[in-house]
Amino acid sequence: MKSEAMNSFRMEESPLMDPMVEGEKILNKKAVYEPTSSQRCRQLVCSRPWAIAILVTMGLFILLIAIIAAFARPGSILCSTGNTQANSGASTVAGKTTPAPAAEKSYIATNGEPFPWKDIRLPRDVLPDLYELSIHPNISQSVFTGTVTIHANVVKSTDFVVFHIKELNVSSVEVLRGDVAVVLSQQLQYTDNEQYYIKLAQPLAANSKIKIVIKFKGALVNKLAGFYKSSYNTSSGERRDIATTHFEPTDARAAFPCFDEPDLKANFSISIVREKRHIALSNMPLDRTSDHEDDLEKDEFRTSVKMSTYLVAFVICDFKNVSSHTKQNTLVRVFAPEEQIQQATYALEVAVKVLDYYNDFFGVPYPLPKQDMIAIPDFAAGAMENWGLITYRMTSILYDPELTSAGSKQWISVVVAHELAHQWFGNIVTMKWWNDLWLNEGFASFVEYIGSGTAEPDFKMQVQFVFDTLQVGLYLDSMSNSHPILVPVKDPAEINEIFDKISYAKGASVIRMLQDFIGEDSFRAGLTSYIKSHAYGNAETHDLWESLQNAGSIGEGLTVSEVMDTWTLQMGYPVVTVKKKGNNQLTLTQERFLVGEPSPEQEAKFKSPFNYKWNVPFTYMTTGNPRTLKWMKVNDGEVTIELPAGETWIKGNVQCRGFYRVNYDEELWNAIIDQLLKDSNVFSPEDRAGLIDDAFTLTRVGLLKYDILFKLLGYLRGEMHYVPWKTVFANYNYILDRMYLTDVYPQLQKYMLALMADRISTLGWEEKQQHLEIRLQESVLSFAVDLHEKEVMSEAKKRFDAWRVNNTRILQNHRSMVLRAGVEAGDDEAWQFVWEKYKQSIVPSEKSELLGSLTATQEPRRLQLFLRDSLDKSKVRSQDSDTVIRGIARNPVGHIFSWRFLQQNWNTYFDRYGGTSFLLGNILKGVISPFNTQFDYDEVKDFFHGKDIGSGGMALRQGLEAVESHIQWSKKYEKVITDWALKQAANSKP
C-alpha cells in the first residue's frame, strides 16, 4: 500500500501566529468537578433498617460482580504457534497507551456469555484452504448480502473454530464434514477482537477436512475500508455510485467472515451478483457470466492463486478501460469513469514498462494472466496492491498533459511502480505477521525508484531518493517517539500505526544501504533466491537476511544479519563524528542522534539490544579517491583512518547511501565549505543535499555552530540542482517557523531571497523541458511566493487574474503557486471563483491543487466556514478533509482555527478515521506539530488526556515531541539567530 501522505513526506511547516485568541478563556477543571458550598451542605438521611437493607444489597451485588469477573478472566489459551497475547483493555494518556492488568479485560460475547478464546490471534488448529465467496451488493440500497464456504483443514483435533468477523450480521452458520452437518453447541461473537467462536458438540479429528458455510449481510456505506460505497459525478452533474474494497490490514473481515491474518493464505473462488449496467472486477480474470434472478447477472471469476485475505479485492462499477500487453503477454488494463478514461493512458504506459522490467529484475515472472488497475473516487491511501486488481486514489493514476504538473506526473509513476513491486514483495511472498510489515513496504518504497526511473529515465529518481525518502526517514527516526523497523504489534489500531515513515522511508533507506555494501549482483541474486524459496508462502526478516548472505559475503567477519539487525531491531541511527588527529590521521566515533531527550516510555518499550550502537558501513571520499568503505563495528570505540597526503577535505557517507549523519570538526567543515565555494560539482547532488541536511539538523541540536551553517549556505548562489535546493527550503522553513514572531523575521526572508536571486532570475517563468529543471523552477518560484518576494508575487497574481478574468491558461507547473498567491491576496470573490472551479474539475491532480490553494486565504471567517464544509461529504470527499485541516494549520491566520475545530469535532474525526486509517495520524501531526509554546503543548496534552486515540496514538506522541523540541530550540537559539540576522542587516547597509 502506498500512503497518500508519502506524496508530501516533508513536514514543511509554515510560520504561525500567536495561538492565543483575545478573550478566550480556559475552563477551570476545579470549577467543573468540585461541589459548591451549597452542594456540600446537602445530606441524604435514611432510617437504620433501610441502611442495613442497602448494605446487604450492595454486598450481594459486589459478590455477583466478583463471580462474573472470575469466569470472564482471561485464561492461558494460546495459539499453537506462539502468538502474542491479546491486548487487554488499555487506557491512553496523551496518546501513550498504558496497558491495564489482564484481569481488567472482560471477554464477554455480544450475548453476555463469557468468550472462551482470549488471544487476539487466531488458533492454528483449523486452517483455511479455499474460500468460495458469493457476494451481492445492492448499491442503491447501501447493503450487501453474501455466502462464504470456507474449505478448511483440521491440523489438530479440536472442538471449536474461531474466525474473524467485523460489522457483519450473520444469519446462519453451518459446519459440514463431507455432506454431513456437524452439531453446533454454541456460537459467540466478541466485537473487541472481531472474532466469532463456534463450539462443536463433538471434536473434529486431526487431518480431516471440513466446510464452514456462513450467510451474512452488511452495510455498504462510504467508510473507506472494508466493502464500501464510493461515488463520482459526471460533467452533467449526475451522481453515480460504485462499490469497492480496501482490506489492508484487517478489513477483509468487514466484507466476509474469514481467517484474516496474513499467514493464513488460501485460494479464492469469487462470484458477484450485479446489475446489467455495471461490470464486476476481481483479482482473477472473469470466467463466465450468467443470468440471475430479478434481471441481474452473476459474474464468476477464476480461482485465485494462494494469497492472504488482505489482498482480495472486488469492484462493481460502470467504468471503461484502456489496455495493453507486456512482452510476456500479460494483459494490463486501467479502469476509470468514461469521461476520464483518456487520463489513464500514462499510467498504463508506465505499468507495462515497469512490469517488463520487474520480470527481469526479480528473476521470477509475474504469475497472473492479467493486471488490472482502477481509479477509485473515494480512497484513503495512495493505492493498494491487491493481487491482479490494484486500486488507486484518482490523483495517483490519472494524468492530463495540459493540467497535471511534473510533480504529480512523477507521483503517478512512483505509485504505479510501488504497487507493482508489491506483486512480488508482499503478494508472492508475504510477511508472516505485521511486525514484519517493512518487508512489504520498505522494499516497495526502495524498488519504486528503480521501476519509476526505468519508465522515466529523465526523472533521475535515484538522486531524488535523498530528499523524498532518506531525509524523511532520518527526520522521524531522530525523535524519541520513533520505533524499530521490526516492531511488535497486535491489534488493528497498532498495526495501522506502523504504516508510517519508519516502515516506508527508513525501511527503503536501509535496504538501499544494504544494496550498496553487498553489491548489485549479490543483492539481486539474493532477492531472486528469497522469492523463489518462499513463493506463495510467508517469510520473516531473518529469511531475507539468509538469502542475501548466501548470495555473497560482506567480509570483515560480518554477516548480513549481524549488520542489519543493528538497523532493524533498535530505533534511531548514529551520527558519525570525524575529527583530525595529527596531520594525516582522522578518528571516527559514533553515537545515537536525537533531536531531544530520550523518552523513558519508549526506551522501556523498545529496549535496544545493541545499546544504540550500529555496524556502520562508513564510506568516504577525498579529492583523489571517490569512495572508500570502512566498517565501524558495534564494539569498536574509536576508529582511525588515514587521510592521504595533500588532501585537504574528506566527505563521509558518499552519495548519502548510508542511513546516518556525519559531523566534522570545525577545520574539516571549513575545508568542505571552501571546496563547495570553489567548485561544488566535485560533490554529487546527493552529497550536496546531504551536507545541507546534516548541517541544518546538527545545528538544531547544538552539535554545529550556526555560523558554519550560514557559511555553507553561501555556496547556494551557484547551485543549479533541484535536490539541494529542495533540501534547503524544507530545512530553512524550520528556522522561519520558529522566528515568525520576532523582529528579525523580515531579515531572514531577505537573506534567503538574496541566495535565491540568481535562480529566480535565470529560471524565470518560461516553460522548461527537462524534468528536474521543471521541478527546480516550480520549487524556487513557490518558495519565493512563500517568502512574499515582490516581483514573483506580482507576476503570480497577474497570472491568477488573467486566468480568472480571461480564462488564460496557467502552465501546469505554475498552477499551485499561482493559485495560492491569488487566493492569499484575493478577496472572497476570488476564493469563491476557485471553489467553483474545484467543484467543476474532473482532473484529480487539478482538483487537488485547487483544494489546497483554498486554504491560503487570509479571511478568518472564510477559513472557519471552509473547515466546517470540509466535513460535509457532499462538498469535500472524506479522503480529502485532512487536506483542508492540515492546509489551514499551515496558514498563520488559520492555525488556531484548525486546532479549535479539531477539538470541537474530535468525535467526528475519530469515528471517521480513528479505527483503521492513517489519515487520523496525518491530521494530528499536521495540526499539532506547528505549535511553539508551552501553553499550546499543555493544552494539547490536556485535551487528549484519557481519550482513545485509536490509530493516531503514535502520531500524537510524535506531534507533542515536535512541539517540545520547538520550545527548546527557541530557548537556546532564538537569540543566536537574532544576533546573526542583526549583524547581517548591519553589514548589508550601504
WOUR-V692377 format. One record per backbone hydrogen bond with DSSP energy under -1.0 kcal/mol. NH is the residue of the N-H (numbers start at 1). CO is the residue of the C=O. If there is no record, write none. Layout:
# WOUR-V692377
nh->NH co->CO
nh->NH co->CO
This chain:
# WOUR-V692377
nh->2 co->383
nh->6 co->3
nh->7 co->4
nh->8 co->5
nh->12 co->10
nh->13 co->11
nh->24 co->21
nh->32 co->28
nh->33 co->29
nh->34 co->30
nh->40 co->36
nh->51 co->47
nh->52 co->48
nh->53 co->49
nh->54 co->50
nh->55 co->51
nh->56 co->52
nh->57 co->53
nh->58 co->54
nh->59 co->55
nh->60 co->56
nh->61 co->57
nh->62 co->58
nh->63 co->59
nh->64 co->60
nh->65 co->61
nh->66 co->62
nh->67 co->63
nh->68 co->64
nh->69 co->65
nh->70 co->66
nh->71 co->67
nh->72 co->68
nh->73 co->69
nh->82 co->79
nh->91 co->98
nh->93 co->96
nh->96 co->93
nh->98 co->91
nh->104 co->101
nh->105 co->102
nh->107 co->72
nh->108 co->106
nh->109 co->113
nh->110 co->189
nh->112 co->109
nh->115 co->107
nh->127 co->153
nh->129 co->151
nh->130 co->151
nh->131 co->267
nh->132 co->149
nh->133 co->269
nh->134 co->147
nh->135 co->271
nh->136 co->145
nh->138 co->143
nh->143 co->138
nh->144 co->218
nh->145 co->136
nh->146 co->216
nh->147 co->134
nh->148 co->214
nh->149 co->132
nh->150 co->212
nh->151 co->130
nh->152 co->210
nh->153 co->127
nh->154 co->208
nh->155 co->125
nh->156 co->125
nh->158 co->204
nh->161 co->198
nh->163 co->196
nh->164 co->258
nh->165 co->194
nh->166 co->253
nh->169 co->217
nh->171 co->215
nh->172 co->215
nh->174 co->213
nh->176 co->211
nh->177 co->180
nh->180 co->177
nh->182 co->175
nh->185 co->199
nh->186 co->199
nh->188 co->197
nh->190 co->195
nh->195 co->190
nh->196 co->163
nh->197 co->188
nh->198 co->161
nh->199 co->186
nh->200 co->159
nh->201 co->183
nh->204 co->158
nh->207 co->154
nh->208 co->205
nh->210 co->152
nh->211 co->176
nh->212 co->150
nh->213 co->174
nh->214 co->148
nh->215 co->172
nh->216 co->146
nh->217 co->169
nh->218 co->144
nh->220 co->142
nh->223 co->221
nh->226 co->246
nh->228 co->244
nh->230 co->242
nh->232 co->240
nh->234 co->238
nh->237 co->234
nh->240 co->232
nh->242 co->230
nh->243 co->316
nh->244 co->228
nh->246 co->226
nh->251 co->247
nh->255 co->252
nh->256 co->252
nh->258 co->164
nh->260 co->258
nh->261 co->259
nh->264 co->261
nh->265 co->263
nh->266 co->307
nh->267 co->129
nh->269 co->131
nh->271 co->133
nh->272 co->299
nh->273 co->135
nh->274 co->297
nh->278 co->275
nh->279 co->317
nh->281 co->315
nh->287 co->300
nh->288 co->300
nh->290 co->298
nh->292 co->296
nh->297 co->274
nh->298 co->290
nh->299 co->272
nh->300 co->288
nh->301 co->270
nh->302 co->285
nh->304 co->268
nh->307 co->266
nh->311 co->308
nh->312 co->309
nh->315 co->281
nh->316 co->243
nh->317 co->279
nh->320 co->336
nh->322 co->334
nh->324 co->332
nh->326 co->330
nh->329 co->326
nh->331 co->369
nh->332 co->324
nh->333 co->371
nh->334 co->322
nh->335 co->373
nh->336 co->320
nh->340 co->337
nh->343 co->340
nh->344 co->341
nh->348 co->344
nh->349 co->345
nh->350 co->346
nh->351 co->347
nh->352 co->348
nh->353 co->349
nh->354 co->350
nh->355 co->351
nh->356 co->352
nh->357 co->353
nh->358 co->354
nh->359 co->355
nh->361 co->357
nh->362 co->358
nh->371 co->331
nh->372 co->388
nh->373 co->333
nh->374 co->390
nh->375 co->335
nh->376 co->392
nh->382 co->2
nh->383 co->2
nh->384 co->391
nh->389 co->386
nh->390 co->372
nh->391 co->384
nh->392 co->374
nh->393 co->382
nh->396 co->393
nh->397 co->394
nh->398 co->394
nh->399 co->343
nh->404 co->400
nh->409 co->405
nh->410 co->406
nh->411 co->407
nh->412 co->408
nh->413 co->409
nh->414 co->410
nh->415 co->411
nh->416 co->412
nh->417 co->413
nh->418 co->414
nh->419 co->415
nh->420 co->416
nh->421 co->417
nh->422 co->418
nh->424 co->421
nh->425 co->421
nh->426 co->424
nh->426 co->429
nh->427 co->422
nh->429 co->424
nh->430 co->537
nh->432 co->539
nh->436 co->433
nh->437 co->434
nh->439 co->436
nh->440 co->437
nh->441 co->437
nh->442 co->438
nh->443 co->438
nh->444 co->440
nh->445 co->441
nh->446 co->442
nh->447 co->443
nh->448 co->444
nh->449 co->446
nh->451 co->447
nh->452 co->448
nh->453 co->449
nh->454 co->450
nh->455 co->451
nh->456 co->452
nh->459 co->456
nh->460 co->457
nh->464 co->460
nh->465 co->461
nh->466 co->463
nh->468 co->464
nh->469 co->465
nh->470 co->465
nh->471 co->466
nh->473 co->469
nh->474 co->470
nh->475 co->471
nh->476 co->472
nh->477 co->473
nh->479 co->476
nh->486 co->568
nh->495 co->491
nh->496 co->492
nh->497 co->493
nh->498 co->494
nh->499 co->496
nh->500 co->498
nh->504 co->500
nh->506 co->501
nh->507 co->502
nh->508 co->504
nh->509 co->505
nh->510 co->506
nh->511 co->507
nh->512 co->508
nh->513 co->509
nh->514 co->510
nh->515 co->511
nh->516 co->512
nh->517 co->513
nh->518 co->514
nh->519 co->515
nh->523 co->519
nh->524 co->520
nh->525 co->521
nh->526 co->522
nh->527 co->523
nh->528 co->524
nh->529 co->525
nh->530 co->526
nh->531 co->527
nh->532 co->528
nh->533 co->529
nh->534 co->530
nh->536 co->428
nh->537 co->534
nh->539 co->430
nh->543 co->540
nh->544 co->540
nh->545 co->541
nh->546 co->542
nh->547 co->543
nh->548 co->544
nh->549 co->545
nh->550 co->546
nh->558 co->555
nh->563 co->559
nh->564 co->560
nh->565 co->561
nh->567 co->564
nh->568 co->564
nh->569 co->565
nh->575 co->591
nh->576 co->661
nh->577 co->589
nh->578 co->663
nh->579 co->587
nh->581 co->585
nh->586 co->641
nh->587 co->579
nh->588 co->639
nh->589 co->577
nh->591 co->575
nh->593 co->573
nh->595 co->478
nh->603 co->599
nh->604 co->600
nh->605 co->601
nh->606 co->602
nh->616 co->614
nh->616 co->632
nh->618 co->616
nh->618 co->630
nh->620 co->628
nh->621 co->651
nh->622 co->625
nh->628 co->620
nh->630 co->618
nh->632 co->616
nh->636 co->633
nh->639 co->588
nh->641 co->586
nh->643 co->584
nh->647 co->644
nh->651 co->621
nh->653 co->619
nh->656 co->653
nh->657 co->654
nh->660 co->658
nh->661 co->574
nh->663 co->576
nh->665 co->578
nh->669 co->665
nh->670 co->666
nh->671 co->667
nh->672 co->668
nh->673 co->669
nh->674 co->670
nh->675 co->671
nh->676 co->672
nh->677 co->673
nh->678 co->674
nh->679 co->675
nh->682 co->679
nh->683 co->680
nh->688 co->684
nh->689 co->685
nh->690 co->686
nh->691 co->687
nh->692 co->688
nh->693 co->689
nh->694 co->690
nh->695 co->691
nh->696 co->692
nh->697 co->693
nh->698 co->694
nh->699 co->695
nh->700 co->696
nh->702 co->699
nh->703 co->698
nh->709 co->705
nh->710 co->706
nh->711 co->707
nh->712 co->708
nh->713 co->709
nh->715 co->712
nh->716 co->713
nh->717 co->714
nh->718 co->715
nh->719 co->716
nh->725 co->721
nh->726 co->722
nh->727 co->723
nh->728 co->724
nh->729 co->725
nh->730 co->726
nh->731 co->727
nh->732 co->728
nh->733 co->729
nh->736 co->732
nh->737 co->733
nh->738 co->734
nh->739 co->735
nh->742 co->739
nh->745 co->742
nh->748 co->744
nh->749 co->745
nh->750 co->746
nh->751 co->747
nh->752 co->748
nh->753 co->749
nh->754 co->750
nh->755 co->751
nh->756 co->752
nh->760 co->756
nh->761 co->757
nh->762 co->758
nh->763 co->759
nh->764 co->760
nh->774 co->770
nh->775 co->771
nh->776 co->772
nh->777 co->773
nh->778 co->774
nh->779 co->775
nh->780 co->776
nh->781 co->777
nh->782 co->778
nh->783 co->779
nh->784 co->780
nh->785 co->781
nh->786 co->782
nh->787 co->783
nh->788 co->785
nh->789 co->784
nh->793 co->789
nh->794 co->790
nh->795 co->791
nh->796 co->792
nh->797 co->793
nh->798 co->794
nh->799 co->795
nh->800 co->796
nh->801 co->797
nh->802 co->798
nh->803 co->799
nh->804 co->800
nh->805 co->801
nh->806 co->802
nh->807 co->803
nh->808 co->802
nh->814 co->811
nh->818 co->814
nh->819 co->815
nh->820 co->816
nh->821 co->817
nh->822 co->818
nh->823 co->819
nh->824 co->820
nh->825 co->821
nh->826 co->822
nh->831 co->827
nh->832 co->828
nh->833 co->829
nh->834 co->830
nh->835 co->831
nh->836 co->832
nh->837 co->833
nh->838 co->834
nh->839 co->835
nh->840 co->836
nh->841 co->837
nh->847 co->843
nh->848 co->844
nh->849 co->845
nh->850 co->846
nh->851 co->847
nh->852 co->848
nh->853 co->849
nh->854 co->850
nh->855 co->852
nh->856 co->853
nh->863 co->859
nh->864 co->860
nh->865 co->861
nh->866 co->862
nh->867 co->863
nh->868 co->864
nh->869 co->865
nh->870 co->866
nh->871 co->868
nh->872 co->869
nh->875 co->872
nh->876 co->872
nh->880 co->877
nh->884 co->880
nh->885 co->881
nh->886 co->882
nh->887 co->883
nh->888 co->884
nh->889 co->885
nh->890 co->886
nh->895 co->891
nh->898 co->894
nh->899 co->895
nh->900 co->896
nh->901 co->897
nh->902 co->898
nh->903 co->899
nh->904 co->900
nh->905 co->901
nh->906 co->903
nh->909 co->905
nh->910 co->906
nh->911 co->907
nh->912 co->908
nh->913 co->909
nh->914 co->910
nh->917 co->913
nh->922 co->918
nh->923 co->919
nh->924 co->920
nh->925 co->921
nh->926 co->922
nh->927 co->923
nh->928 co->924
nh->929 co->925
nh->931 co->928
nh->937 co->933
nh->938 co->934
nh->939 co->935
nh->940 co->936
nh->941 co->937
nh->942 co->938
nh->943 co->939
nh->944 co->940
nh->947 co->944
nh->951 co->914
nh->952 co->949
nh->953 co->950
nh->956 co->952
nh->957 co->953
nh->958 co->954
nh->959 co->955
nh->960 co->956
nh->961 co->957
nh->962 co->958
nh->963 co->959
nh->964 co->960
nh->965 co->961
nh->966 co->962
nh->967 co->963
nh->968 co->964
nh->969 co->965
nh->970 co->966
nh->971 co->967
nh->972 co->968
nh->973 co->969
nh->974 co->970
nh->977 co->973
nh->978 co->974
nh->979 co->975
nh->980 co->976
nh->981 co->977
nh->982 co->978
nh->983 co->979
nh->984 co->980
nh->985 co->981
nh->986 co->982
nh->987 co->983
nh->988 co->984
